[in-house]
Amino acid sequence: MFRFIFIWVTGCLLSCSLAAQGLDALKKDYPLLMEKFGGELDSQRADYYFLVDVSGTMQQYRDVVVPALQEFFRSLQTDDYVSVIKFGGKARNDLSSFGSVRPEMIQNLIRYVPNLYQMIQNAEDQRLFSGYTDLEAMLLYLTDELHQAGRNNLKFIFVITDFIHDPLPGKRGHEQWDAIAVRLQNEQSENHVCAFALQLPGEKSGRDLEQVRRVFPPAFGFELQEVQNRTALSEWFTDKKNRILLDKFTVLIGNKLGEAGLSMEPELTVDGHLRLNTSRKANELFDGLSLDSLSWQSTGFRIDSRLPAVIRETDGRVYAGQIRYQSVAFPFFHAFRDTLTVQASPASPWMNELRRLGVVPETLSYPVPLRRTVFTFYLPLWLTVVLLGALLLYLLLVCRAFGRNRAAANKINGRFVVRYEGEEIARKEARARQSVDIGMGASFISVAQEACNWRVEIRYVTYACFRCFKKPEYRIYLLKGARFKTDREYLNHQHPPFSRGRGLFIGSFSIKWNF
């Protein structure tokens, strides 16, 4: 009794040690993912299908297979599912009680394995199991087992045989290999299945291996291992425990992928600035969604892209860039009528670990219908409008200045009166004149007084039309004489402005311009 307890405790401790080693390896390779989701690994369950060849030629490997299976069964988790199928000329699961794992069931499995090679006392069954090896019957039984309802979607298949197909007489050549392949392919559509094959040694070992390999879909990752002795088989099972732990973790993470659940509403301004109002479904595996690129079919347009951009919020707004016409062509307005295709991919801080794990979501494509007339000039519409408005206003002011310069009403009009010592000596009316001259030898008003040794000219001075804010002026030019006075005294090289109603004084003379 003590010996049994010692062996059982030692096996449990060994299994726990191997499990811990597997978890440590996962934490080393996938530290971020394990930190966040590693605690859920205990809840990830799997189905195990062991197909053991117990035909006469395989009896000699009983002492190799049995201990390895017992050690493997000790590492099973509660609610895993186990099916042990022995086969020769036919296939059978002797213990219908095998199913969802419970602690007491593990002990039943460990006690059952040594009897796995024990033939049924019925002579016909003894002959069928021991005298033949029907690989097709084994595979058909497996497809029935896989198809049972209520199982886990992570499945591991272990086939232990020498892969020599030796069915009952008359059956060879009538096998349903293709039908088995179809049934296995259908099984993959909803599940993650891994297939492992242990090829036991013997004469002609592996003769029909390729036929069996062909019925398994490529997605099963059919993995072959040739086993020569007990140590190699035990080590192989230990290695598979770590692989199974990794597959469990892969399925756990893969189940969290879900759909991105992204919806987009485009917002295109008249200047071609494109913004995408996004709403995405929260996903615990991805904290964001990366908008990578966008494309369309319309010719003549291009985009100055600001992508990629990562959306972290559930509802966000992304500036995607500016849609432009290929050339600055007139007219400046062009209709954009197309469906944008936005390529997106989930984003998270552990993307590198997901790629190593093989759980990489596909790039997502979202069609976004877009209808808008776009202003295609290289300046924004508002700035273009402002500049055109300023140019138009300037042209109006230029025209106004031109008309004002040419208007007769703005030229020199009115009556000029000349006095000497307060006494009027000359007067004359001016009508839309460009200039008037007064004084010695003047043509407009000639002053004949002997004291007149001066001559003055009042000119209508205009400015170029592009100086539209510069008003025309009346200026005084002393052509003869040394100085004159209006509001103050000026020298002959100075040309002050003059206005109607003001007085101009030169010595004892005064000139008054009246309306």
C-alpha positions as CSV (number, residue, x, y, z in Angstrom):
1,M,0.0,0.0,0.0
2,F,2.8,2.4,0.9
3,R,4.5,1.6,-2.3
4,F,1.4,2.5,-4.3
5,I,1.0,5.8,-2.5
6,F,4.6,6.6,-3.0
7,I,4.4,6.0,-6.8
8,W,1.2,7.9,-7.1
9,V,2.6,11.0,-5.2
10,T,5.8,10.9,-7.2
11,G,3.8,10.8,-10.5
12,C,1.7,13.8,-9.3
13,L,4.7,15.8,-8.3
14,L,6.4,15.0,-11.7
15,S,3.3,16.1,-13.6
16,C,3.0,19.3,-11.6
17,S,6.7,19.9,-12.2
18,L,6.3,19.5,-16.0
19,A,3.2,21.7,-16.0
20,A,5.2,24.4,-14.1
21,Q,8.0,24.1,-16.6
22,G,5.5,24.5,-19.5
23,L,4.0,27.6,-17.8
24,D,7.5,29.1,-17.2
25,A,8.3,28.6,-20.9
26,L,5.1,30.4,-21.9
27,K,5.8,33.3,-19.5
28,K,9.3,33.6,-21.0
29,D,8.1,33.6,-24.6
30,Y,4.8,35.5,-24.2
31,P,5.3,37.7,-21.0
32,L,2.7,40.3,-21.9
33,L,0.0,37.9,-23.0
34,M,0.6,35.6,-20.0
35,E,0.5,38.5,-17.6
36,K,-3.0,39.5,-18.9
37,F,-4.5,36.2,-19.9
38,G,-2.4,33.5,-18.2
39,G,-4.8,33.2,-15.3
40,E,-7.5,31.9,-17.7
41,L,-5.3,29.1,-19.0
42,D,-6.6,26.7,-16.3
43,S,-10.1,27.1,-17.7
44,Q,-9.1,26.1,-21.3
45,R,-10.2,22.5,-21.8
46,A,-9.4,20.0,-24.5
47,D,-10.4,16.6,-25.9
48,Y,-7.8,13.8,-26.2
49,Y,-8.2,10.8,-28.4
50,F,-5.7,8.0,-28.0
51,L,-5.8,5.3,-30.8
52,V,-3.6,2.4,-29.7
53,D,-2.8,-0.5,-32.0
54,V,-3.2,-3.7,-29.9
55,S,-2.8,-6.2,-32.7
56,G,-0.6,-9.2,-32.3
57,T,2.6,-7.5,-33.6
58,M,2.1,-4.6,-31.2
59,Q,1.8,-6.6,-28.0
60,Q,5.6,-6.5,-27.6
61,Y,5.4,-2.7,-27.0
62,R,3.0,-2.9,-24.1
63,D,5.8,-2.1,-21.6
64,V,6.7,1.0,-23.7
65,V,3.3,2.4,-24.3
66,V,1.6,1.8,-21.0
67,P,3.9,3.8,-18.6
68,A,4.0,6.7,-21.1
69,L,0.2,6.9,-21.3
70,Q,-0.1,6.7,-17.5
71,E,2.3,9.5,-17.0
72,F,0.4,11.6,-19.6
73,F,-3.0,11.0,-18.0
74,R,-1.7,12.3,-14.6
75,S,-1.4,15.8,-16.2
76,L,-5.1,16.0,-17.4
77,Q,-7.2,18.8,-16.1
78,T,-10.8,18.6,-14.8
79,D,-13.3,18.8,-17.6
80,D,-10.9,17.6,-20.3
81,Y,-12.4,14.8,-22.4
82,V,-10.6,11.5,-22.9
83,S,-11.3,8.7,-25.3
84,V,-9.0,5.6,-25.4
85,I,-9.7,3.6,-28.5
86,K,-7.9,0.3,-29.1
87,F,-7.8,-1.2,-32.5
88,G,-6.7,-4.2,-34.5
89,G,-9.0,-5.7,-37.1
90,K,-11.7,-3.6,-35.5
91,A,-11.8,-0.5,-33.2
92,R,-13.5,-0.1,-29.8
93,N,-13.6,2.1,-26.7
94,D,-13.8,-0.5,-23.9
95,L,-14.8,1.9,-21.1
96,S,-17.8,4.0,-22.0
97,S,-17.3,5.8,-18.7
98,F,-14.4,7.6,-20.1
99,G,-15.4,11.2,-20.9
100,S,-15.1,14.4,-19.0
101,V,-12.2,14.1,-16.6
102,R,-12.8,14.0,-12.8
103,P,-10.1,13.3,-10.2
104,E,-11.3,9.7,-9.7
105,M,-11.5,9.1,-13.4
106,I,-7.8,9.8,-13.8
107,Q,-7.1,6.9,-11.4
108,N,-9.5,4.7,-13.4
109,L,-7.5,5.6,-16.6
110,I,-4.2,4.8,-15.0
111,R,-5.5,1.5,-13.7
112,Y,-7.1,0.7,-17.1
113,V,-4.0,1.3,-19.3
114,P,-2.1,-1.9,-18.2
115,N,-5.2,-3.9,-19.4
116,L,-5.3,-2.1,-22.7
117,Y,-3.6,-5.0,-24.5
118,Q,-5.7,-7.6,-22.8
119,M,-7.9,-9.3,-25.4
120,I,-11.6,-10.0,-24.9
121,Q,-12.2,-13.6,-24.1
122,N,-14.7,-13.9,-26.9
123,A,-12.8,-16.0,-29.5
124,E,-14.0,-14.0,-32.5
125,D,-13.1,-10.7,-30.9
126,Q,-9.8,-12.2,-29.9
127,R,-9.2,-13.2,-33.6
128,L,-10.3,-9.8,-35.0
129,F,-8.2,-7.7,-32.6
130,S,-5.1,-9.8,-32.6
131,G,-4.9,-11.1,-36.1
132,Y,-5.5,-8.0,-38.2
133,T,-4.7,-4.2,-38.3
134,D,-7.5,-2.2,-39.9
135,L,-6.4,1.5,-40.1
136,E,-9.6,2.4,-41.9
137,A,-11.7,1.0,-39.1
138,M,-9.7,3.0,-36.6
139,L,-10.1,6.2,-38.6
140,L,-13.9,5.7,-39.1
141,Y,-14.3,5.1,-35.3
142,L,-12.3,8.3,-34.7
143,T,-14.6,10.4,-37.0
144,D,-17.6,9.1,-35.0
145,E,-15.9,10.1,-31.8
146,L,-14.9,13.5,-33.0
147,H,-18.5,14.2,-34.2
148,Q,-20.0,13.7,-30.7
149,A,-21.9,16.8,-29.4
150,G,-20.9,18.8,-26.4
151,R,-17.2,18.4,-26.7
152,N,-14.4,21.0,-26.5
153,N,-13.3,22.8,-29.6
154,L,-9.6,22.0,-28.9
155,K,-8.8,18.4,-29.9
156,F,-5.6,16.3,-29.8
157,I,-5.4,13.0,-31.6
158,F,-2.6,10.4,-30.8
159,V,-2.2,7.5,-33.1
160,I,0.1,4.7,-31.8
161,T,0.8,2.0,-34.4
162,D,3.3,0.7,-36.9
163,F,1.1,2.0,-39.8
164,I,0.8,-1.4,-41.5
165,H,-2.8,-1.7,-42.9
166,D,-3.7,-5.4,-42.8
167,P,-7.6,-5.6,-42.8
168,L,-9.9,-8.6,-43.0
169,P,-9.7,-10.6,-46.2
170,G,-11.8,-9.1,-49.0
171,K,-11.8,-5.6,-47.5
172,R,-8.6,-4.3,-49.0
173,G,-9.3,-2.1,-52.0
174,H,-12.8,-1.2,-50.7
175,E,-11.7,1.4,-48.1
176,Q,-13.5,4.7,-47.7
177,W,-10.3,6.9,-47.5
178,D,-11.9,9.8,-49.3
179,A,-15.0,9.8,-47.2
180,I,-12.9,9.8,-44.0
181,A,-10.9,12.8,-45.4
182,V,-14.1,14.7,-46.0
183,R,-15.4,14.0,-42.5
184,L,-12.2,15.1,-40.9
185,Q,-12.1,18.2,-43.0
186,N,-15.6,19.1,-41.8
187,E,-14.4,18.6,-38.2
188,Q,-11.7,21.3,-38.7
189,S,-14.3,24.0,-39.6
190,E,-15.4,24.5,-36.1
191,N,-12.5,23.2,-34.1
192,H,-8.8,23.4,-33.5
193,V,-7.4,19.9,-34.1
194,C,-3.9,18.6,-33.8
195,A,-2.9,15.1,-34.9
196,F,0.2,13.3,-33.6
197,A,1.4,9.9,-34.8
198,L,3.8,7.6,-33.0
199,Q,5.3,5.0,-35.4
200,L,6.3,1.9,-33.5
201,P,9.2,-0.1,-35.0
202,G,8.8,-3.5,-36.8
203,E,9.1,-5.2,-40.1
204,K,7.6,-3.1,-42.9
205,S,6.8,-0.3,-40.3
206,G,5.3,2.8,-41.9
207,R,4.3,0.9,-45.1
208,D,0.8,2.6,-45.2
209,L,1.8,5.8,-43.3
210,E,1.3,8.1,-46.3
211,Q,-2.2,6.8,-46.9
212,V,-3.2,7.7,-43.3
213,R,-1.4,11.0,-43.5
214,R,-3.4,11.9,-46.6
215,V,-6.8,11.6,-44.9
216,F,-5.8,14.2,-42.3
217,P,-6.3,17.8,-43.4
218,P,-3.2,20.0,-43.6
219,A,-4.7,22.2,-40.8
220,F,-4.4,19.2,-38.4
221,G,-0.6,19.6,-38.6
222,F,0.0,15.8,-38.7
223,E,3.2,15.3,-36.8
224,L,5.1,12.0,-37.0
225,Q,7.5,10.6,-34.4
226,E,9.3,7.2,-34.7
227,V,9.5,5.5,-31.3
228,Q,12.2,3.0,-30.6
229,N,12.1,2.6,-26.8
230,R,10.3,3.5,-23.6
231,T,12.6,6.5,-22.9
232,A,12.0,8.0,-26.3
233,L,8.2,7.6,-26.0
234,S,8.2,9.1,-22.5
235,E,10.2,12.1,-23.6
236,W,7.9,12.5,-26.6
237,F,4.8,12.6,-24.4
238,T,6.6,15.2,-22.2
239,D,7.3,17.3,-25.2
240,K,3.7,17.0,-26.3
241,K,2.5,18.2,-22.9
242,N,4.3,21.5,-23.5
243,R,3.0,21.6,-27.1
244,I,-0.5,21.0,-25.8
245,L,-0.2,23.7,-23.2
246,L,0.9,26.1,-26.0
247,D,-2.0,25.0,-28.2
248,K,-4.4,25.6,-25.3
249,F,-3.0,29.0,-24.9
250,T,-3.2,29.6,-28.6
251,V,-6.9,28.7,-28.7
252,L,-7.5,30.7,-25.6
253,I,-6.1,33.8,-27.2
254,G,-7.7,33.0,-30.6
255,N,-11.1,32.8,-29.0
256,K,-10.6,36.4,-27.9
257,L,-10.1,37.7,-31.4
258,G,-13.8,38.2,-32.1
259,E,-14.7,40.7,-34.8
260,A,-13.4,44.2,-34.8
261,G,-16.9,45.6,-35.0
262,L,-15.9,48.8,-36.6
263,S,-18.2,51.3,-38.3
264,M,-17.2,54.5,-40.0
265,E,-18.9,57.7,-41.1
266,P,-16.8,59.7,-43.5
267,E,-16.6,63.5,-43.3
268,L,-15.2,65.2,-46.4
269,T,-14.9,69.0,-46.5
270,V,-15.2,71.0,-49.6
271,D,-11.4,71.5,-49.5
272,G,-11.0,67.7,-49.6
273,H,-10.0,67.2,-45.9
274,L,-11.2,63.7,-45.0
275,R,-12.0,62.7,-41.5
276,L,-13.4,59.3,-40.4
277,N,-15.7,59.2,-37.5
278,T,-15.3,55.8,-36.1
279,S,-17.1,53.6,-33.6
280,R,-15.6,50.2,-32.7
281,K,-16.6,47.4,-30.5
282,A,-14.4,47.0,-27.4
283,N,-12.1,43.9,-27.5
284,E,-10.0,42.8,-24.5
285,L,-7.3,41.5,-26.8
286,F,-6.8,44.7,-28.8
287,D,-6.8,48.1,-27.1
288,G,-7.0,49.9,-30.5
289,L,-7.5,49.6,-34.2
290,S,-5.0,50.8,-36.7
291,L,-6.4,52.5,-39.9
292,D,-3.5,51.6,-42.2
293,S,-4.5,52.9,-45.6
294,L,-7.3,53.8,-47.9
295,S,-8.0,53.5,-51.7
296,W,-10.6,54.1,-54.3
297,Q,-11.2,53.6,-58.0
298,S,-11.8,57.2,-59.2
299,T,-9.1,58.5,-61.6
300,G,-7.7,62.0,-61.4
301,F,-7.7,62.1,-57.6
302,R,-5.0,61.5,-55.1
303,I,-4.7,61.8,-51.3
304,D,-2.1,63.4,-49.1
305,S,-2.5,60.6,-46.5
306,R,-2.0,61.0,-42.8
307,L,-2.5,57.2,-42.2
308,P,-1.7,55.0,-40.5
309,A,-3.5,56.2,-37.3
310,V,-4.4,54.2,-34.3
311,I,-7.9,54.5,-32.7
312,R,-7.7,53.9,-28.9
313,E,-11.2,55.2,-27.9
314,T,-14.4,53.3,-28.6
315,D,-15.6,56.4,-30.5
316,G,-13.0,58.4,-32.2
317,R,-12.3,60.8,-35.0
318,V,-9.3,60.4,-37.3
319,Y,-7.9,62.8,-39.8
320,A,-7.1,60.6,-42.8
321,G,-5.6,63.3,-45.1
322,Q,-6.6,65.6,-48.0
323,I,-8.1,64.4,-51.2
324,R,-6.8,66.4,-54.1
325,Y,-7.2,66.5,-57.9
326,Q,-4.1,65.3,-59.8
327,S,-3.7,68.7,-61.4
328,V,-4.8,72.3,-60.8
329,A,-7.3,72.3,-63.6
330,F,-10.2,74.7,-64.3
331,P,-12.9,74.5,-63.2
332,F,-11.7,74.2,-59.6
333,F,-14.7,72.1,-58.5
334,H,-14.7,68.4,-59.2
335,A,-17.3,65.8,-58.1
336,F,-15.9,62.9,-56.1
337,R,-18.2,59.9,-56.5
338,D,-16.7,56.6,-55.2
339,T,-16.5,54.1,-52.4
340,L,-13.4,54.4,-50.2
341,T,-11.9,51.2,-49.0
342,V,-10.3,51.6,-45.6
343,Q,-7.8,48.9,-44.7
344,A,-7.5,48.4,-40.9
345,S,-5.9,46.0,-38.5
346,P,-6.2,45.5,-34.8
347,A,-3.5,47.1,-32.6
348,S,-2.2,46.1,-29.2
349,P,1.0,46.3,-27.2
350,W,1.5,42.5,-27.6
351,M,1.2,42.3,-31.4
352,N,4.7,40.8,-31.7
353,E,3.8,38.1,-29.3
354,L,0.6,37.4,-31.2
355,R,2.6,37.0,-34.4
356,R,4.9,34.5,-32.7
357,L,1.9,32.7,-31.4
358,G,0.3,32.6,-34.9
359,V,-2.8,34.4,-33.7
360,V,-2.6,37.3,-36.2
361,P,-5.8,38.9,-37.3
362,E,-6.3,39.5,-40.9
363,T,-6.3,43.0,-42.4
364,L,-9.8,44.3,-42.4
365,S,-11.4,46.2,-45.3
366,Y,-14.3,48.6,-44.8
367,P,-16.1,50.1,-47.8
368,V,-17.2,53.7,-47.2
369,P,-19.4,55.3,-49.8
370,L,-18.5,59.0,-50.4
371,R,-20.2,61.6,-52.4
372,R,-18.9,65.2,-52.4
373,T,-17.9,68.0,-54.7
374,V,-14.3,69.0,-53.9
375,F,-12.6,72.3,-54.4
376,T,-9.3,71.3,-56.1
377,F,-7.3,74.6,-56.2
378,Y,-4.1,74.4,-54.2
379,L,-5.3,77.1,-51.8
380,P,-8.2,76.5,-49.4
381,L,-11.6,77.6,-50.5
382,W,-12.0,80.2,-47.8
383,L,-8.6,81.7,-48.5
384,T,-9.3,81.7,-52.2
385,V,-12.6,83.5,-51.6
386,V,-10.8,86.1,-49.4
387,L,-8.1,86.7,-52.0
388,L,-10.6,86.9,-54.8
389,G,-12.7,89.3,-52.8
390,A,-9.7,91.4,-51.9
391,L,-8.7,91.5,-55.6
392,L,-12.2,92.5,-56.7
393,L,-12.3,95.2,-54.1
394,Y,-9.0,96.5,-55.2
395,L,-10.1,96.6,-58.8
396,L,-13.2,98.5,-57.8
397,L,-11.1,101.0,-55.9
398,V,-8.8,101.3,-58.9
399,C,-11.7,102.0,-61.1
400,R,-13.0,104.5,-58.6
401,A,-9.6,106.2,-58.4
402,F,-9.4,106.4,-62.2
403,G,-12.8,107.9,-62.4
404,R,-12.0,110.4,-59.6
405,N,-8.8,111.4,-61.3
406,R,-10.6,112.0,-64.5
407,A,-13.7,113.7,-63.1
408,A,-14.0,117.4,-64.0
409,A,-15.6,118.2,-60.7
410,N,-12.4,117.3,-58.9
411,K,-10.2,119.5,-61.0
412,I,-9.5,123.2,-60.4
413,N,-12.8,125.0,-60.4
414,G,-13.9,128.3,-58.9
415,R,-12.9,132.0,-58.9
416,F,-9.4,133.3,-58.2
417,V,-9.1,136.9,-56.8
418,V,-5.7,138.7,-56.6
419,R,-5.3,141.7,-54.2
420,Y,-2.5,144.2,-53.8
421,E,-2.3,145.9,-50.4
422,G,-5.9,144.9,-49.8
423,E,-7.2,146.2,-53.1
424,E,-8.5,143.8,-55.8
425,I,-6.5,144.0,-58.9
426,A,-7.6,140.9,-60.9
427,R,-10.0,138.0,-60.9
428,K,-10.8,135.1,-63.2
429,E,-13.0,131.9,-63.2
430,A,-11.4,128.5,-63.7
431,R,-13.3,125.6,-65.3
432,A,-12.0,122.0,-64.8
433,R,-8.5,123.1,-65.3
434,Q,-5.4,120.9,-64.6
435,S,-3.4,124.0,-63.4
436,V,-3.6,127.8,-63.1
437,D,-0.7,130.2,-63.1
438,I,-0.8,133.7,-61.6
439,G,1.8,136.5,-61.6
440,M,4.4,138.0,-63.8
441,G,3.9,136.7,-67.4
442,A,1.3,134.2,-66.3
443,S,-1.2,132.9,-68.9
444,F,-4.1,132.5,-66.5
445,I,-3.9,135.8,-64.5
446,S,-1.1,138.1,-65.5
447,V,-0.3,140.7,-62.8
448,A,0.9,144.0,-64.3
449,Q,1.9,145.7,-61.0
450,E,5.6,146.9,-60.9
451,A,5.9,145.3,-57.5
452,C,5.1,141.9,-58.9
453,N,8.3,140.0,-59.4
454,W,6.8,136.6,-58.7
455,R,4.9,133.9,-60.5
456,V,3.0,131.0,-58.8
457,E,1.2,127.9,-60.2
458,I,-1.5,125.8,-58.5
459,R,-1.6,122.3,-59.9
460,Y,-4.1,119.4,-59.7
461,V,-1.9,116.5,-58.7
462,T,-3.2,112.9,-59.3
463,Y,-1.7,109.5,-58.4
464,A,-1.5,106.3,-60.3
465,C,-4.7,104.2,-60.0
466,F,-3.0,101.3,-58.2
467,R,-2.5,103.8,-55.4
468,C,-6.2,103.9,-55.1
469,F,-6.2,105.1,-51.5
470,K,-4.1,108.3,-52.4
471,K,-6.5,111.1,-53.1
472,P,-5.7,113.9,-55.7
473,E,-4.3,117.1,-54.3
474,Y,-3.9,120.8,-55.1
475,R,-0.3,121.9,-54.6
476,I,1.5,125.3,-54.9
477,Y,4.6,125.7,-57.0
478,L,6.5,129.1,-56.9
479,L,8.0,129.6,-60.3
480,K,9.5,133.0,-59.7
481,G,10.2,134.6,-56.4
482,A,11.9,133.4,-53.2
483,R,9.1,132.6,-50.7
484,F,5.4,132.6,-50.1
485,K,3.0,132.0,-47.2
486,T,-0.2,130.1,-46.6
487,D,-0.6,128.8,-43.0
488,R,3.1,129.4,-42.6
489,E,6.0,130.6,-44.7
490,Y,7.5,128.3,-47.5
491,L,10.5,128.6,-49.7
492,N,10.4,128.2,-53.5
493,H,11.5,124.6,-53.5
494,Q,8.6,123.5,-51.2
495,H,5.2,122.5,-52.6
496,P,2.6,122.5,-49.9
497,P,-1.0,121.4,-50.5
498,F,-3.6,124.1,-51.1
499,S,-7.3,124.0,-50.8
500,R,-10.3,126.1,-51.7
501,G,-11.0,128.9,-49.4
502,R,-7.5,129.3,-48.2
503,G,-5.3,132.4,-48.8
504,L,-1.9,132.5,-50.5
505,F,0.3,135.5,-49.7
506,I,3.4,136.8,-51.6
507,G,4.8,140.1,-50.2
508,S,1.9,142.7,-50.4
509,F,-0.1,140.4,-52.7
510,S,-2.8,137.9,-51.8
511,I,-4.5,135.3,-53.8
512,K,-7.9,133.8,-52.8
513,W,-9.5,130.8,-54.3
514,N,-13.3,130.9,-53.8
515,F,-16.1,128.7,-54.8
